[in-house]
Amino acid sequence: MPPDYSGLDPDHGLLRDQLIATEREFIRLDIADTSPAQPWQTQVGGQPYLVDAAEFPRDRHGEQMAFLIQLNFADLPPLSGYPSAGLLQFFVGADDVFGLGFGESPDQFHIRFHPTVEAGWSPRSALPALEGLENTPLYRPSEGLAVTGTLDRMPVLYGDDRFDTLFPDAPKEDITYGVSEKLGSRVGGYPWLCQYDDRDPAKDVLLLQLDSDGGSMEWGDGGAAHFFMSEDDLSARRFSAVQYTWNCM
């Protein structure tokens, strides 16, 4: 579904054309209220695909991390530059700031990429319990929710430093609320940054945005989490070079 520019003031025709020129494809992630059919499919929460139970990530204190989402790219529409197969998993620290160190300590998160997925996989031994994790953005961390992806397009959003560079005098609120708002959880595209753009300038590719939706997850007060990386690192599948951050209203 193409972006809706009908909320823009008709006097901003030139601005609309400029916004259209910034459009990028992305995969919109729609989170269902039902469980995935198989444990290796794209899902939020629940028990992740793990080759061995001992591989469940832990933070620097040895505590179990919170599992957020796994993306099975074979289930998702193809997006240029991103994997077309394999399983990408995201974990964050299970503390009251979801693993952020705020520059005082290392951010506690882990991303794991399985280049191949064993169809028919099932846990070979008991996986760590998820019910005891109190500090997680997921409402139901032990309950896996199925996720589907749809290819879509979007322009750069207000809050992104690139927006200010391209449109220094633009009516920012008209664009934020009249064009696209947050656009939800997604792979690729542009981030929705509700406070400020705090990413490393070298990591200008949005790998994943997870957005508060009132049903599956909540990042503080209506915020969103972001995972950024450079184009070169994405091409090389160096997911150890990702930057993680989140902020809220």
QUIRA-V746153 format. One record per residue. N is the residue number from 1. RES is the residue in one letter. SS is DSSP state (A for helix, B for strand, O for the rest). Layout:
n:N res:RES ss:SS
n:N res:RES ss:SS
This chain:
n:1 res:M ss:O
n:2 res:P ss:O
n:3 res:P ss:O
n:4 res:D ss:O
n:5 res:Y ss:O
n:6 res:S ss:O
n:7 res:G ss:O
n:8 res:L ss:O
n:9 res:D ss:O
n:10 res:P ss:A
n:11 res:D ss:A
n:12 res:H ss:A
n:13 res:G ss:A
n:14 res:L ss:A
n:15 res:L ss:A
n:16 res:R ss:A
n:17 res:D ss:A
n:18 res:Q ss:A
n:19 res:L ss:A
n:20 res:I ss:A
n:21 res:A ss:A
n:22 res:T ss:O
n:23 res:E ss:O
n:24 res:R ss:B
n:25 res:E ss:B
n:26 res:F ss:B
n:27 res:I ss:B
n:28 res:R ss:B
n:29 res:L ss:B
n:30 res:D ss:B
n:31 res:I ss:B
n:32 res:A ss:O
n:33 res:D ss:O
n:34 res:T ss:O
n:35 res:S ss:O
n:36 res:P ss:O
n:37 res:A ss:O
n:38 res:Q ss:O
n:39 res:P ss:O
n:40 res:W ss:O
n:41 res:Q ss:O
n:42 res:T ss:O
n:43 res:Q ss:B
n:44 res:V ss:B
n:45 res:G ss:O
n:46 res:G ss:O
n:47 res:Q ss:O
n:48 res:P ss:O
n:49 res:Y ss:O
n:50 res:L ss:O
n:51 res:V ss:O
n:52 res:D ss:O
n:53 res:A ss:A
n:54 res:A ss:A
n:55 res:E ss:A
n:56 res:F ss:O
n:57 res:P ss:O
n:58 res:R ss:B
n:59 res:D ss:O
n:60 res:R ss:O
n:61 res:H ss:O
n:62 res:G ss:O
n:63 res:E ss:O
n:64 res:Q ss:B
n:65 res:M ss:O
n:66 res:A ss:B
n:67 res:F ss:B
n:68 res:L ss:B
n:69 res:I ss:B
n:70 res:Q ss:B
n:71 res:L ss:B
n:72 res:N ss:B
n:73 res:F ss:O
n:74 res:A ss:O
n:75 res:D ss:O
n:76 res:L ss:O
n:77 res:P ss:O
n:78 res:P ss:O
n:79 res:L ss:O
n:80 res:S ss:O
n:81 res:G ss:O
n:82 res:Y ss:O
n:83 res:P ss:O
n:84 res:S ss:O
n:85 res:A ss:O
n:86 res:G ss:O
n:87 res:L ss:B
n:88 res:L ss:B
n:89 res:Q ss:B
n:90 res:F ss:B
n:91 res:F ss:B
n:92 res:V ss:B
n:93 res:G ss:O
n:94 res:A ss:O
n:95 res:D ss:O
n:96 res:D ss:O
n:97 res:V ss:O
n:98 res:F ss:O
n:99 res:G ss:O
n:100 res:L ss:O
n:101 res:G ss:O
n:102 res:F ss:O
n:103 res:G ss:O
n:104 res:E ss:O
n:105 res:S ss:O
n:106 res:P ss:O
n:107 res:D ss:O
n:108 res:Q ss:O
n:109 res:F ss:B
n:110 res:H ss:B
n:111 res:I ss:B
n:112 res:R ss:B
n:113 res:F ss:B
n:114 res:H ss:B
n:115 res:P ss:O
n:116 res:T ss:O
n:117 res:V ss:O
n:118 res:E ss:O
n:119 res:A ss:O
n:120 res:G ss:O
n:121 res:W ss:O
n:122 res:S ss:O
n:123 res:P ss:O
n:124 res:R ss:O
n:125 res:S ss:O
n:126 res:A ss:O
n:127 res:L ss:O
n:128 res:P ss:O
n:129 res:A ss:O
n:130 res:L ss:O
n:131 res:E ss:O
n:132 res:G ss:O
n:133 res:L ss:O
n:134 res:E ss:O
n:135 res:N ss:O
n:136 res:T ss:O
n:137 res:P ss:O
n:138 res:L ss:B
n:139 res:Y ss:O
n:140 res:R ss:O
n:141 res:P ss:O
n:142 res:S ss:O
n:143 res:E ss:O
n:144 res:G ss:O
n:145 res:L ss:B
n:146 res:A ss:B
n:147 res:V ss:B
n:148 res:T ss:B
n:149 res:G ss:B
n:150 res:T ss:B
n:151 res:L ss:B
n:152 res:D ss:B
n:153 res:R ss:B
n:154 res:M ss:B
n:155 res:P ss:O
n:156 res:V ss:O
n:157 res:L ss:O
n:158 res:Y ss:O
n:159 res:G ss:O
n:160 res:D ss:O
n:161 res:D ss:A
n:162 res:R ss:A
n:163 res:F ss:A
n:164 res:D ss:A
n:165 res:T ss:A
n:166 res:L ss:A
n:167 res:F ss:O
n:168 res:P ss:O
n:169 res:D ss:O
n:170 res:A ss:O
n:171 res:P ss:O
n:172 res:K ss:A
n:173 res:E ss:A
n:174 res:D ss:A
n:175 res:I ss:A
n:176 res:T ss:A
n:177 res:Y ss:A
n:178 res:G ss:A
n:179 res:V ss:A
n:180 res:S ss:A
n:181 res:E ss:O
n:182 res:K ss:O
n:183 res:L ss:O
n:184 res:G ss:O
n:185 res:S ss:O
n:186 res:R ss:B
n:187 res:V ss:B
n:188 res:G ss:B
n:189 res:G ss:O
n:190 res:Y ss:O
n:191 res:P ss:O
n:192 res:W ss:O
n:193 res:L ss:O
n:194 res:C ss:O
n:195 res:Q ss:O
n:196 res:Y ss:O
n:197 res:D ss:O
n:198 res:D ss:O
n:199 res:R ss:O
n:200 res:D ss:O
n:201 res:P ss:O
n:202 res:A ss:O
n:203 res:K ss:O
n:204 res:D ss:O
n:205 res:V ss:B
n:206 res:L ss:B
n:207 res:L ss:B
n:208 res:L ss:B
n:209 res:Q ss:B
n:210 res:L ss:B
n:211 res:D ss:B
n:212 res:S ss:O
n:213 res:D ss:O
n:214 res:G ss:O
n:215 res:G ss:O
n:216 res:S ss:O
n:217 res:M ss:B
n:218 res:E ss:O
n:219 res:W ss:O
n:220 res:G ss:O
n:221 res:D ss:O
n:222 res:G ss:O
n:223 res:G ss:O
n:224 res:A ss:B
n:225 res:A ss:B
n:226 res:H ss:B
n:227 res:F ss:B
n:228 res:F ss:B
n:229 res:M ss:B
n:230 res:S ss:O
n:231 res:E ss:A
n:232 res:D ss:A
n:233 res:D ss:A
n:234 res:L ss:A
n:235 res:S ss:A
n:236 res:A ss:O
n:237 res:R ss:O
n:238 res:R ss:O
n:239 res:F ss:A
n:240 res:S ss:A
n:241 res:A ss:A
n:242 res:V ss:O
n:243 res:Q ss:B
n:244 res:Y ss:B
n:245 res:T ss:B
n:246 res:W ss:B
n:247 res:N ss:B
n:248 res:C ss:O
n:249 res:M ss:O
